[in-house]
């Protein structure tokens, strides 16, 4: 399995190239890349605002089901054109047919990812798709196979992996400075209004706390301890069979453990601590589990050392720089966020859902 746990040292599968820690993500790394954006919701707007900060990114086209939303989004961010659903085809199909679009960012609800991304790959478009890449491992494998068949770039948008603060935390935790990592605790939660029409609660949309949130605390466990030998899971489901809250224990052959909690019922402080035999690393900031801006480090009961990090944009520019750099270099997947990691994540989450009893319509197709 990716990553291994050793006495006093962990080889993390997430440690990135030095330029992710040291380089200015707003400095162009090559030729311009022409982008399309699929969907116009809140996350699409936030990521697009960061994409607009890259000098070698060209905002070319956006698609939405409704023409007015697509046009408004295009005007707001300066896209050259917009597409929407017609009697003949869907908006994203029209966008994928645009020869001036090289790369697309897909921000539709989870359950639509497999269909939309597959269409983009068949059209020869490079794809950055919001997490989770799909609903289950079967769909992820299909997309991976399709990307490799068409020799087209594909990456899941797990943006936290590219943040210098997260990379630095892994560097500290895996260097041996805090001794042997024995325990990781991470949680994330907020109170989501129980609206059946919301994608967060919609069974058909792949709603629930696990698929929407668990990737973030899981990053800290996987990045410092590797993939677990086993996972035990408990959760609370709503009347529709969507998980509202869950608690996972990740168990390692070394005896190390990680506790992960995600919730759509309770507002949490979004904390992270990585504890070793000689000390600990704690991520700090209002969104520490997915966007830390400070790290506290304590070794052998000494003084707590604090390292601060400046947030660039909303924090998505680092993953966008990685996709841009990969395309400029002719790569078909990111060495920092390889497709095998997306597959491993979905296999783990499939196992957790089996324990919780969460089944989506996509699972039955």
Secondary structure, 3 states (H helix, E strand, C coil): CCCEEECCEEECCCCCCCHHHHCCCCCCCCCCEEEEEECCCHHHHHHHHHHCCCCCEEEEEEEECCHHHHHHHHHHHCCCEEEECCCCCCHHHHHHCCCCCCEEEECCCHHHHHHHHHHHHHCCCEEEEECCCCCCHHHHHHHHHHHHHHCCCEEEECHHHHCHHHHHHHHHHHCCCCCCEEEEEEEEECCCCCCCCCCCCCCCCCCCHHHHHHHHHHHHHHHHHCCCCEEEEEEEECCCCCEEEEEEEEECCCCCEEEEEEECCCCCCCCEEEEECCEEEEEECCCHHHHCCEEEEEECCCCCEEEECCCCCCCCHHHHHHHHHHHHCCCCCCCCCCHHHHHHHHHHHHHHHHHHCCCCHHHHC
